[in-house]
Amino acid sequence: MTTVLITGSNRGIGMEFVKQYLDRGYSVIAACRDIDSATELAEMSKGSAELRLLQLDVASEESMQNFAAALGNQAIDIFINNAGVYGPRDSQFGNVTSKGWIEALQINAVAPLLLTQRLIENLRQGADKKLIYITSKMGSIDDNHGGGAYVYRSSKTALNQVVKSLSVDLAGDGFITAVLHPGWVRTDMGGPNGLIDAETSIGGMISVIDELQPQKSGGFYAYDGAEIPW
């Protein structure tokens, strides 16, 4: 049975990944920062032998270490690094501070690499060996025509570079990596004016993941499969 690990799974995009992979009959490890507040996931886990709920705060290296220990020798076939933050909403020129910027960079770009390093033996045991990192089109330098959003844009651009390096460094071990743009989704982060719902976004991204082949590793793709320029 295919095992999928999803971080940031207690709401929005992460929650929808959990639901759709469970519907496929996959085994799902759902990681979230605060298990006590993840009431919907807790209810789902009671009725499903294929859902395992674990605590993980990607802002804490101690939490990542404890998470890896809790996994033990569990093989992971597909890793979806979804946990992320937007950062300060007012990060326009003149309002940017180092504190909010560093926090967003830590969670969006640094933590995904640190967590991948922690879990590399679990990932090596997996059959699919697909490493997926949720980014944003706002991280595309080519697509930046609106300016502003310094914190979020730069943190996702940094993530894109991290994953590109992973695609090179881990290719010899058979890994396939990609950064995926979910679209503007109606979630807590995306807001009520998003252009698509979570079901459409995640259904599209799962199809992209299904179709990923070694020659497409290291790419930047939208939920509909379109390639996005860096």
C-alpha positions in Angstrom: 0.0 0.0 0.0 1.3 3.5 -0.9 2.1 5.7 2.1 1.8 9.5 1.9 3.1 11.9 4.4 1.4 15.3 4.4 2.6 18.2 6.6 0.4 21.1 7.6 -2.6 18.8 7.3 -5.1 20.2 9.8 -6.9 22.6 7.4 -7.2 23.9 3.9 -5.0 22.4 1.2 -3.4 19.9 3.6 -6.7 18.6 4.9 -8.0 18.1 1.3 -4.8 16.2 0.4 -5.6 13.9 3.4 -9.2 13.3 2.3 -8.4 12.7 -1.4 -5.6 10.3 -0.7 -7.7 8.4 1.9 -10.4 8.1 -0.7 -7.9 6.5 -3.0 -7.2 3.8 -0.4 -3.7 5.1 0.5 -2.2 5.0 3.9 -1.8 8.6 5.1 0.4 10.1 7.8 -1.1 13.5 8.6 1.3 15.9 10.5 0.1 19.1 12.1 1.4 21.6 14.6 -1.4 21.3 17.2 -3.1 18.0 17.4 -5.4 19.3 20.2 -7.0 21.7 17.7 -7.1 19.2 14.8 -10.6 18.0 15.7 -11.7 17.0 12.2 -8.5 15.0 11.6 -9.0 13.3 15.0 -12.5 12.3 14.1 -11.3 11.0 10.7 -8.6 8.9 12.3 -11.1 7.2 14.6 -12.9 5.8 11.6 -9.9 4.9 9.5 -7.2 2.4 10.0 -5.2 4.1 7.2 -4.9 7.5 8.8 -2.2 8.2 11.4 -2.1 11.6 13.1 1.3 12.9 14.4 2.4 16.2 15.9 4.9 18.3 14.0 5.9 21.9 14.3 8.2 22.7 11.4 9.4 25.8 13.2 11.0 23.6 15.8 14.0 21.4 15.1 13.3 19.5 18.3 9.8 18.8 17.1 11.2 17.6 13.8 13.6 15.3 15.6 10.7 13.9 17.7 8.6 13.4 14.6 11.3 11.4 12.9 11.7 9.3 16.0 7.9 8.6 16.1 8.0 7.5 12.5 10.7 4.9 13.2 11.4 2.8 10.2 8.1 3.6 8.4 8.6 3.8 4.7 7.2 6.9 3.0 6.4 6.7 -0.7 5.2 10.3 -1.3 6.2 13.3 0.8 4.1 16.4 0.5 5.6 19.4 2.3 2.6 21.6 2.6 3.2 23.4 5.9 3.9 27.1 5.3 3.0 30.6 6.3 2.2 33.8 4.4 4.0 36.0 6.9 3.1 39.6 7.6 0.2 40.6 5.3 1.5 44.2 5.1 5.0 43.4 3.9 5.0 46.2 1.3 8.0 48.5 0.8 8.5 50.6 4.0 6.8 48.0 6.3 9.1 45.0 6.1 10.8 44.0 9.3 13.5 41.3 9.8 11.5 39.4 12.4 8.6 38.5 10.2 10.8 37.9 7.2 13.2 35.5 9.0 10.3 33.5 10.5 8.7 33.0 7.1 12.0 32.0 5.5 12.6 29.5 8.3 9.2 27.8 7.9 8.8 28.1 4.1 12.4 27.4 2.9 14.7 26.2 5.7 12.4 23.8 7.4 11.5 21.8 4.3 15.1 20.9 3.7 15.8 20.2 7.4 12.8 17.9 7.5 13.8 16.1 4.3 17.3 15.5 5.8 15.7 14.1 8.9 13.4 11.7 7.0 15.8 10.7 4.2 16.0 7.0 5.3 12.2 6.7 5.5 12.0 8.2 2.0 14.7 5.9 0.6 12.6 2.9 1.7 9.6 4.2 -0.2 8.7 2.8 -3.7 7.5 6.0 -5.4 10.3 8.3 -4.0 8.3 11.4 -4.9 9.2 14.6 -2.9 6.6 17.4 -3.4 6.8 20.9 -2.0 3.9 23.3 -2.1 5.1 26.7 -3.4 3.3 29.6 -5.1 3.4 31.3 -8.4 4.2 34.4 -6.3 7.7 32.8 -5.9 8.3 33.1 -9.7 10.6 36.0 -10.5 9.5 35.9 -14.1 5.8 36.3 -13.0 6.4 39.2 -10.6 4.7 42.1 -12.2 2.9 43.4 -9.1 5.8 43.9 -6.7 5.3 44.0 -2.9 4.7 40.9 -0.8 8.4 40.8 -0.1 8.3 38.2 2.6 6.1 35.6 1.0 7.5 36.0 -2.5 11.1 35.7 -1.4 10.4 32.7 0.9 8.8 30.8 -1.9 11.5 31.7 -4.3 14.0 30.4 -1.8 12.0 27.1 -1.5 12.1 26.7 -5.3 15.9 26.9 -5.3 16.1 24.4 -2.4 14.0 21.9 -4.3 15.9 22.4 -7.5 19.1 21.5 -5.7 17.4 18.5 -4.1 16.4 17.3 -7.6 20.1 17.2 -8.6 21.5 15.9 -5.3 19.0 13.0 -4.9 18.6 12.0 -8.5 21.1 9.2 -8.1 18.9 7.7 -5.4 15.9 7.6 -7.7 14.0 10.5 -6.2 11.7 12.7 -8.2 11.1 16.2 -6.8 8.8 19.1 -7.8 7.4 22.4 -6.5 3.7 22.7 -7.1 1.6 25.9 -7.3 -1.9 25.1 -6.0 -3.6 28.1 -7.6 -5.4 30.8 -5.8 -7.5 28.6 -3.5 -10.4 29.6 -1.3 -8.8 28.7 2.1 -7.9 30.6 5.3 -4.6 31.6 3.7 -6.0 32.3 0.2 -9.0 34.1 1.4 -12.7 34.0 0.2 -11.9 35.5 -3.2 -9.8 32.6 -4.5 -10.5 31.5 -8.0 -10.8 27.7 -7.3 -11.9 25.5 -4.4 -9.6 23.1 -2.5 -11.1 20.0 -4.2 -10.2 21.2 -7.7 -6.7 22.3 -6.6 -5.8 19.1 -4.8 -7.4 16.9 -7.5 -5.2 18.6 -10.0 -2.0 18.4 -8.0 -2.5 14.7 -7.3 -2.8 14.1 -11.0 0.4 16.0 -11.6 2.1 13.9 -8.9 0.8 10.7 -10.5 2.4 11.7 -13.8 5.7 12.9 -12.5 8.6 11.1 -14.2 12.4 11.4 -13.7 12.7 13.7 -16.7 10.3 16.2 -15.1 12.1 16.2 -11.7 13.0 19.6 -10.3 10.2 21.3 -12.2 7.8 24.1 -11.2 4.2 23.1 -12.0 0.7 24.5 -11.5 -2.1 22.4 -10.3 -3.3 21.9 -13.9 0.1 20.6 -15.0 1.3 23.8 -16.7 5.0 24.5 -16.3 5.7 27.8 -14.5 8.8 29.9 -15.4 11.2 30.5 -12.6 
